[in-house]
């Protein structure tokens, strides 16, 4: 249950941060949430799912009102088979950015705690 709450918090706070700041603000939020995870694997999962869902939501929010015209044109630009591939690629890219950010801060926390002992 704590994992789901962390994913929801990451998605909400990163969405607010990205609304007012550059795209990499989501990585900062994922990193902060990653500090509070018990293991590095959970931190990566929270960051990956939280930012991946956020970027999928933003992409769908922009794509659905124009009948998938935007994703189809971007898919042609990147030589992808369809607009769905573009949405999938966007989700995975956002997930990797969030996951690596949360994972690295969780490792940094472990490193600092091990040096204190």
C-alpha angles and dihedrals in degrees: 000000000000089000093056091048090051091051091050092047091049092050095047098044093041090051091053091046093049091048091062103023138040123290093266091064087085089062090054091052092047089050092052092049089046089062090066097052120104097223135026091238091057090047091054091047093050093048094044096048096039098050093034091056091045094052091045089052093049091047093049091045089058096036105047099060092057096047094253093300093132096051092044092052092047090047089055090049092053092038095243121153096243146347091266089065089053091052090048091049091049091051094048093046092051090046093052092049092050095041095051091046093052092041094052094049091048089053091047090053091051091049093051093047092050092052092052093058 
